[in-house]
Amino acid sequence: MSRRANMLFALVLAPVMSLILSGQALAEEAQRWAVNMPKGVTPVSNAIYDIHMIIFWICVAIGVGVFAIMFYSMYAHRKSRGAVAANFHENTTAEVIWTVIPTLILIAMAIPATTTLLDVYDTSEAEMEVKVTGYQWKWQYEYLGEDVAFMSELTTPEAEIYNTAPKSQYYLQEVSEPLVLPVKTKVRFLITAKDVIHSWWVPDFGVKRDAIPGFINETWTYVEEPGVYRGECAELCGKSHAFMPIVVNVLEKEEYKSWLVDKKVKAAAIRELAKKTFTKEELMVQGEAAYNRSCGSCHMANGEGIPGVFPALKGSAIATGDVSKHLDVVVNGVAGTAMQAFGGQFSKVDLAAIITYERNAWGNDTGDVVQPIDVLKFKQGQ
């Protein structure tokens, strides 16, 4: 009997005790190797992580227990020892045990999961609201009630993408302007899209919501630690899906207030710039930068496009023809094609600069200069 007890400990209890003692060490190693899901910096992400770990260890314990009993039974009741298999029809006690125990385990998992799920969808009592709009292949952030909005798009140099330069630390995770939020503030997000389905995902926040044209999905976050947090579009959305990163800069509340004031001043300055008359040279410089940032991924930096997919602008009827037609295509897009409407994405200055650049680059040389006031008049005349 003593020998069987020792064997039972060696096969069943010893592995379980070892798992308990080494569980913390395993969790720390997994965190260091980044093979486990991140714990995150919000109450929701922490709750999701805790549920994940609870269910993981329940599964581990069940696996260890089942295999330990199986190996013990195979060893203790092997044929060489003359073991004879029991012959019985049913065992009510065993059936009750293997029904009740799994039910209790499922209930134990369901309670925290349900509580967390209710929290995930509770967007009430938000202190601020941000509208997130997905475009191919960029994000627009609008601070509702603050008259602040901007585009956020990839800024990784093409040289890194095409392997002609070393890749930086944040390869494909650099943006023109990050979303900025205050720490320890409940933020409600209204998420939608203008063209195809996207998905706004920041792992450290425990937030992932589909951005669907014509629909608005809600979610929220409450970030407890200042820092820079990164995510990406998690829904295959076309050719440059991999080039649609998300960067969120979380600041202390006083820093955020200063940033917001500065952003409002800059927004007012941009509105004033729309009244200015620019030289052709100024528009060409700004237009080239804006074109390469937002248009070059489809029409290419040399304006030759991708045959059969994205039309060339070099020598095209649009870029060398009637200016009003060119304005219409850029501002309103072209229905049924990949050419989206940029009228709501860029400032009037950027729109004027891009159109001027397209009409005078790559040998187009029309000599046309489009001013911000021309863009405004076109929009008002529609």
C-alpha positions, 0 to 999 in steps of 0.5 A, spaced: 500 500 500 505 504 501 508 503 494 502 505 491 501 511 495 508 513 493 507 511 486 500 516 486 504 521 489 510 521 483 505 520 478 499 525 480 501 530 486 508 531 484 507 534 477 501 538 480 505 541 486 511 542 481 506 546 476 504 550 482 511 552 484 513 554 477 507 557 475 509 564 477 516 563 474 513 560 467 508 566 467 514 571 468 518 567 462 512 568 458 512 575 459 519 576 457 519 572 451 512 576 449 509 569 447 503 570 452 498 576 451 500 582 454 497 584 460 495 591 458 494 598 462 487 599 462 482 595 467 479 592 461 485 589 459 487 587 466 481 583 467 481 580 460 488 577 462 486 575 468 480 571 465 485 568 460 490 566 465 485 563 469 482 559 464 489 557 461 491 554 468 484 550 469 486 547 462 493 545 464 490 542 471 485 538 467 490 536 462 495 534 467 490 530 472 487 526 466 494 524 463 497 523 470 491 518 472 491 515 465 499 513 466 498 511 473 492 506 471 496 504 465 502 502 469 499 500 476 494 495 472 498 493 466 497 486 464 504 483 466 502 484 473 496 480 472 491 485 472 484 483 470 479 489 467 473 490 471 466 488 468 460 493 469 455 496 466 454 503 469 456 507 475 452 513 477 457 516 482 462 516 476 457 519 472 454 524 477 462 526 478 464 527 471 457 531 470 457 536 476 465 538 476 465 540 469 459 544 470 462 547 476 468 549 472 464 552 467 460 556 472 467 559 475 469 561 468 463 564 466 462 569 472 468 573 471 467 573 463 460 575 463 462 581 468 468 583 464 464 583 457 459 587 461 464 592 462 467 592 455 460 595 452 459 600 458 461 606 455 457 610 460 460 616 464 465 618 459 469 624 460 471 625 453 469 622 446 473 621 440 471 619 433 475 614 429 474 613 422 478 608 417 480 610 410 485 606 405 490 606 409 490 611 414 486 613 420 482 620 422 481 622 429 476 627 431 475 630 438 468 631 439 466 638 441 473 641 441 474 642 433 480 638 433 481 633 427 487 630 423 489 624 419 494 619 422 498 615 417 504 611 416 511 615 415 516 609 414 520 611 409 519 607 402 527 605 402 526 601 409 519 598 406 523 596 399 529 593 403 534 599 400 535 602 407 536 598 414 529 598 418 528 602 424 526 600 431 519 602 429 518 599 422 511 600 420 509 603 426 511 610 425 505 615 424 505 622 421 501 624 428 499 620 434 492 620 437 493 623 444 489 622 450 489 624 457 491 619 463 486 616 467 480 619 463 474 615 461 474 616 453 469 613 449 470 612 441 466 612 436 468 608 430 466 607 423 469 607 416 469 611 409 470 605 404 471 598 406 471 594 413 477 596 418 478 594 425 481 599 430 486 594 435 490 597 441 492 590 444 495 594 451 488 597 451 484 591 450 480 594 445 478 592 438 472 594 434 470 593 427 470 600 423 464 599 418 462 604 413 455 606 414 455 604 422 458 606 428 461 602 433 462 604 440 468 602 445 472 605 451 478 606 454 481 608 461 489 608 461 492 608 467 499 609 465 502 615 461 506 612 455 506 610 447 502 604 445 501 601 438 496 597 434 494 596 427 488 595 423 486 588 424 481 587 418 484 585 411 482 592 408 486 592 401 493 592 398 496 596 404 493 593 410 499 592 413 501 599 412 495 602 417 499 602 424 495 606 430 500 610 435 497 612 441 500 617 446 498 618 453 500 624 457 499 626 464 492 631 464 496 637 464 500 635 459 494 633 455 491 640 456 497 644 453 497 639 447 490 641 446 490 648 446 496 648 442 492 643 437 487 648 437 491 654 435 494 650 429 488 648 427 486 656 427 492 657 423 491 652 418 484 655 417 487 662 416 492 659 411 486 657 407 485 665 405 493 665 403 495 666 396 501 661 395 506 661 390 507 655 385 514 653 388 511 653 395 505 649 393 509 644 389 514 643 395 508 642 400 504 638 394 510 633 393 510 631 401 503 630 401 502 626 395 508 621 397 505 621 404 498 619 401 497 618 394 504 615 392 502 608 395 497 607 389 499 612 384 507 611 385 512 616 387 513 617 379 506 618 377 506 612 373 501 608 377 500 600 377 498 598 370 491 595 371 490 596 378 491 604 379 491 609 373 497 613 372 497 620 373 503 622 369 500 624 362 493 623 364 487 626 361 485 628 369 492 631 371 493 635 364 485 636 362 480 641 365 482 643 372 475 643 375 474 635 373 481 634 377 478 637 383 472 633 382 476 627 382 480 628 388 475 632 392 469 627 391 473 620 389 470 616 383 464 611 385 465 604 384 473 605 384 479 605 389 479 612 388 476 615 395 474 622 396 479 626 399 475 632 400 474 630 408 481 628 409 485 633 408 485 641 409 484 646 403 491 647 403 493 640 402 488 639 397 490 645 393 498 643 393 497 636 391 493 638 385 498 643 383 503 638 384 500 633 380 498 638 374 506 640 374 510 634 376 513 628 371 513 632 365 505 634 366 507 641 366 501 644 365 503 651 369 496 651 373 496 653 380 490 651 384 489 655 391 486 653 397 480 659 395 479 655 389 478 648 393 473 652 397 469 655 392 469 648 388 466 645 395 461 651 396 459 650 388 457 643 389 
